[in-house]
Amino acid sequence: MKRSWIIGFLSLAFLSSVALAGGLDGTEAHNVLYGTPAEAEAAITRLREAGPAGLDSLFAAKKEIQDQVERTMHTNAPPDYSKVLARLHDAIDQVGGAKYCTASRLYWYTDLEQAKAAATQSGKPILTLRMLGNLTDEFSCANSRFFRTTLYSNTEIAQTLRERFVLHWRSVRPVPKVTIDFGDGRKLERTLTGNSIHYVLMPDGQVVDAIPGLYGPKAFLKHVNRGEALVRLLADASAERRNSLLADFHQQQAEEVARAWQADWQRASTAIPPAGAATSASNRAQQAAPTSAEAPRAEAAVRIAEPKRRVESRIVEAVNLAKVLPENVEDEKVWNVIASLHGEDAMLDESSRRVMREQKPLAAAAGRLAMTKRVVEDPMLRLFASFETSIALDTVKNEYQFHRKIHEWMSAAGYRPDVETLNERVYAELFLTPSSDPWLGLAPANVYTALPNGGVVNEDRK
């Protein structure tokens, strides 16, 4: 009796989803929730092919379920929708093309030509992500995981991306994954060395700007808004005029970033007198690329991104038998002061914090045990503060080192690479993980491990 009542109610949700999704067959959502595994899989495929409208239909069904939960929560026997919602959330991720789409409500294309067609039809710019691993996987590269939590789940950013951009992602290569087995049933799983980058594209695919690595929410939003404005400016320009405007824009941005760097350095140096020349860190950053034919070591790639370094450094140390240290301790002190000047750019909103709490339920529960001391003892609050500090450091390093370099590349009037060509250069020269190195710096030839073949196994060649 209760099950027939629930299904009768859900049919109303499907009618609503049809209205909101622009005419999609409401049976697709029904099959997702109550069909056989084969029926659910087929329905998810059809909803995925329907694009953002397919995702909207699932959110319409979710809203109806949530409304019904609220209407019945005070009754003697409220229906239990937990399994239905769990199934729905999984389907939302699959249709949206990324993990945690329930929080972001974003639809991601994985075919650039389809994204370009949608952008051409809508007149919107494309925001395309390059990463190691897949955005649909829990274990994608570290920075892409931080994007899902810090950026895409941020309420203002999610609304901006949903309403004003066509979204696309592509995997550069699989992400290295390591499992540490403690031998007693406990295992620790991590990914290694991956970095990510967003590109702003014209609807036809021409690169307008790039946002390398992890930025704080406020800083990231500034860059995507500026990228959108630039696309609008270039929309009706001839190819020659467009190239000229892009060169001028990137030249101006390179100069602006250089001025901001000098100003921040001067402010920081009043707090910590630099041990060397005032431009030592910026010069050193521009010399980070390998200077020989030898592939860069993973230690160098790990140093690039602060949140990723905190997660990966000890594992990379164990793998490569080498300590991961800052290139210069005095410079790191100055970088930390500079990051503190931009702390507001890295503040997490409540939506992002909610996702983080859901990922660490034990820590969140511990914080609730002592409500009178929660402000000072909630472990999640300490985690948020630590994460925001590392995001602020990543933001300034990415802007002053990597973004500035990309601006310098793009300021050359004759340099207008397609996104894949530019991405190859970024991964090789900035992220220090060139496609020419199949081991991503994790199997250096000059390190003795006392293992046959250095512990390297290539199953494809067996």
N, C-alpha and C positions, 0 to 999 in steps of 0.2 A: 504493500500500500504506500509506504513512504517513498520507495524508489519511483513508483509511477508518478507520485506527486512532484518529486524533484525533477524528473524528466519533463513533466508538463510545464513546470516553471521555466526550465532551461530553454524550452522552445521559444519563450518570450525573449530570452536573451539573444537567441539566434535571429529573431525578427529584427531586434534592435541592431544587431551587428550587420545585417543586410543593409539597413538604412544608412548606417554610418560608413560602410565600406563601399558604397556606390554600386550596389546591386550584386555583390558576391552571393553565391548560393549559401544559405545559412546552414545547410547540411554539412558543410566542410568543418565548421566549428564543432558540430555535434559529433562527427566522426573522430575528430581530434580527442574529444573528451570521453566518449563512450564506445567508439568503434573498436574493432579488433586491431591488433598491432599493424596488420597490413593496411586496413582502412585508415588508421591514424596516419601512417607513413605517407600514404597516397594523398590524403587531405593536406598534410603539411607541405608536400611537394607542390600541390596546386596553389596553396596560399602563398608560398614562397615565390612562385612564378607570377603571382598577381601583384607583387611589389609592395609598396607601403600600404596599399589598400588591404592586402591580405593580413598584414600585421595589425592594422586598425580593427579588423573584424574580431581578432582574438582579444584585443583590449576591450572591445565592446562587450564580449561575453564575460570577461573578467569583472567588469563594472557591474553587470547584472548580478553576478554571483555575490560580489561584495555587498551590494545593496540588500540582497536577500539575507545575507548573514546578519547585517545590522538590524533588519526587520524582525528576525527570529531569535536573536541572541538572548532575549529575556523570557522566552517561552520555556515550558517545562522540558521539552525535548527538541532543542534546535538541531537541524540537520548538520552533519559533519561533512564539510566540503574540503577537508585538508588534502585528501588524495586527488580530488578533482583539480584543485588549484596547483598541486605539485605537477600534475600532468600538463596543465595549461602553461605553467611557467616554463617547463622544458620545451613545449611547442613554440612559445614566444621566442625563446632563444634561437631555435632552429629556423623559424620563419624570418626573424630579424637579422640572422647571419652573424650573431655575436653572443657571447656569454653576458649575462646580466642585462639583457634587453628589457626585462621587466622593470628595471629601475630607469633605464635611459629612454625607452620607447623609440629607439632609433632603428631604421632599416638600412642595412649595408649591402650594396651590390658587391659581387665578387668577379664580375665580368666588366672590364673597363669599357668595352664597346656599348654594353647595355647602360652603363652609367652615363656615358657621353650622349646616348640617345635620349635618356631621361632629362639630362641637363639641357640639351638643345631644345627639347619640347617645353621645358619650364622656364628657361632663361636663367637658371641658377648656376652658380659655380660648382665645381666638384672639389670635395675634400677627400683626397686619397691617402691611405695609410700604407706604409711599407714596414714590414716587421719580420721577425723570425717566428716560425710556428704559424698557427691559425687563430684568428680572433674568436672562433667558435670553441676553442679548447681551453680548459682550465689552465693547462700548463703551456700557454704561449709565453713569449719572452717577457722578462720582468717589466720593462717599460710599458708594453702593451697591456699588461695586467693593471699597472698603475693608471693607465689611460682610462680603462673601464671603470675604475673606482673613483679616481680623482676628477676626471674631466667629463666623460660621457654621462656619469650619474649626477653630475652637478646640474641643478635645476635650470639655471640660466643658460649654461652651455648647451644642454640637451635641447632646450627650446630653440635656441639659435640654429643649431645644426639641423634639427628636424624641419624647421620652417624655411630656412634660407640656403640650404646646401643639399646637393646630392652626394651621398656618402659611398665610398668604395674602399675596400682593402685588398691587399695582395701579399702573400707570403714570399719573402725573399729566398728563404731556405728553411728546412726543419730546424727547430730549436734544440740545442744540446740539453739533455736531461740526465741528471745523476740521481741514483737512489743509494742511500747509505743504509745498509741492513745491520742493525745492532745485534742480530743473532738471537734475540729473545722475543721476537714478534713485533718489535718496534722498528719502524722505518722512517727515514727522513728523505723527502723528495724535493728537489730543487731544479731550476733551469740555470743555464750558464751563458754569459757573454752577449746576449742579444740586445740590440738597441733598435729604436724605431723612429720614424719620421713621418710627418704629415706634409703633403704638398697641396697647395691651392692651384687648381687648374681652371682654365677657360672651359666653356662647354665643349669646345672642339679638342680639348686635351692639352693645350699649350700650358707650360709651367709659368705661373705668375709669382709664386713665392713658396718657401719651404719653412717648416717649423720643426727644427731638429731636436729629438729627445723629449724629455718630460719638462713641461712648464707648469707653473702654478695656475690655478683656474683663471684668475684675473688677467694674468699675462697672456695666457692662451687665448682667452676671449678677445683681447685687444688685437692679437695677430690675425685671428680668423675674420674679425670685423673689418680690419684694414684690407685683408685679402679680398673680401667680397666687394668692398668699395673700389678696389683697383680693377677687378673684373668688370664692374659696371662702367668704369671710365673707359676701358679698352674695348667695350662691346662693339661699338660702331666704327672703330678706327681701322684704317687699312693695315695690311700686314707690315708695311714699312713704318708707318706711324706707331703701330703697336710696339714694335721692337725698339724704336727710339724712346718711347715713353717708359718701357720696362727698364732700359739701360739707365735712364735718368733716375727712375725711382730707386733702383738698387744702389746707384752711386750715392744718392742722398741718404739712403738708409745706412750704408756702410760708414759714411761720415758721421751720421747721428749716433750710431752705436759706438764709434770711436770716441766721440765727445763724452757720451754718457759714461763710458769706461774710465776715461781720465778723471771725470768728476767724482765717480765713486771711489776710484783709487785714492784720490786726494783726501776724501772724507775718511776713508778707512785708515789711511796712513797716520792721521792725527790720533787714532786710538792705538794702533800698533805700528810703530816706526818700522818700515820695511828693512830687511837685512841687506838687500841688494838694490840694484837699480829699480826705479819706479815702474819700469815696463817689463820687468823680468818675467812675470807670470804670463802676460799677453804674448811676449816673444816666445816663451817656452811652449805655450799652447799652440802657436802657429807652426812649431817645429815638431809637433807630436807625431806626424806621419813617419813611417819607416824610411830610413835613408839608404837602405841597401836592398838587395834582392830577397833577403830573409824575411819571412812572414812575421808580422808583429805578434808579440806574445800576448796571451790572454790577460795577463796582469795589467797591461796597458789599456786594453779595452774595458776591463772592469773599473779602472779608475775614472773612466769618462763620466759615468752617471752615478750620482751619490746614493740614491735609494737602492739602486741595483748593486752598488759596491757593498752596502751594508748587508745585503742578502747573500751575495755570492763570494765575497773575498776569501773567507776562510776555506770554502770548498775549493776554489781555484788554487789557493796556497797548497792544499793537500794534493791536488791533482798534479800540479807543476813543480812541487817541492820548492817553492819560492815565496817569500813574504810579499804581500801586496801592500805597498806603502805609498803615501803621497809623493809626488815627484820632488817637492820641496816643502818642508814643514812650515817655514816662515810664510811662504805663499799661501799655504792652506789656512793659516791664521787670518791673513788678509781677506781671502775669499770668504771665510765665515763671517767676518765683519761686513763685507759687502752684501752678503746674502741677508744679514739682519736688517739692512737698509730697505730691503724689498720684501719683508716678511708678509706684508698685506697681500701681495700677489699670490701667496701660497696658501691662504686660508681655505680650509675645507668647509663646504656648506653642510647643512644637516642631512641632505639626501645622500651625499657621499659618506658621511659618518655612519648613516644607517646601514649602508652596504657593508662597511668595514665591520660593524658590530655583528652583522649576520654571518660574516666570514670567520669571526672569532667568538663564537657563542659562549665558550667557557670563561673568557676574560670579561665579556659583557655581563655574564651572570655573577661573577665575583664582585663586580662593581655594585651590583644591586643588593648584595647581602648586607652592606652597612650603609644605608641611605644617609644617616646623619653625618657620615664622613666621606660621602661620595665625591665631593668637590676635590678633596686632596688625595683620596685613596683609589678612585676608580682607575683601574689599569688602562682602560681604553682612553681616558683623557691624557694619560702620559704617552700612550701610543700615538694619539693624534698630534700632540705637541712635537714629539720626536719626528714624525713623518713630515709635518709641515716645515720643520727646520731643514730636513734633507731636501724637500721639494724646492724650498727657496734657494738653496745652494745650487741645485741642478738648474734652476731657472736662469740664474745669472751666468753660470758657466756656459750653458747652451747658447745664451744670447751673445755673450761677449766673445766666445771662442768660435762656435760653429756657425751661428746665424750670420755673424759678421763676415766669416769666410765665404759663405754662400752668396751674400750680397756682393762681395768683391768679384766672385766668379761671374755672377749674372749682370754685373755692371758693364761688362765688355759687350759692345754692340753686336759683335759677330758670334757671341756665345749664346745660342738658343737651343739647348739640348732637349730632346724629349724626356719624359719623366723617367723612363727606364735607364737611359744613358746617364742622366744626372744622379740617379739613385746608385748606380754602380760606383760613381766617383765618391759620393758621400760615404758609402760603406767602406770603401777602400782607404780614403784619405782622412776622413774625419772620425768614423766609428772604429777604424782599425780592424775590421773584419772583412777583408776582401774576398770576393767569390773565388779567387785563385787558391785560397787556402782551405782545403776541405775540412781541416781540423780546428779552424777558428782559433788558432794560437794555443790550443790545449795539448798539443803533442809536439813541443819544441824538440828539434833534433839534438840539441847540445845539453840535454838533461838526462842523467843516468838514473834509471828507476829500478834496476836489478830485476826486471821482468823481461821475458822473451819478447823481442821486437818492440821493446818499450811499452808493452801493454796494449799495443795497437792491434785491433782485430778488424778486418774488412770482410764482412760476410758476403758481400757482392762478388768477391774475387775467389771465394772458396771453390 
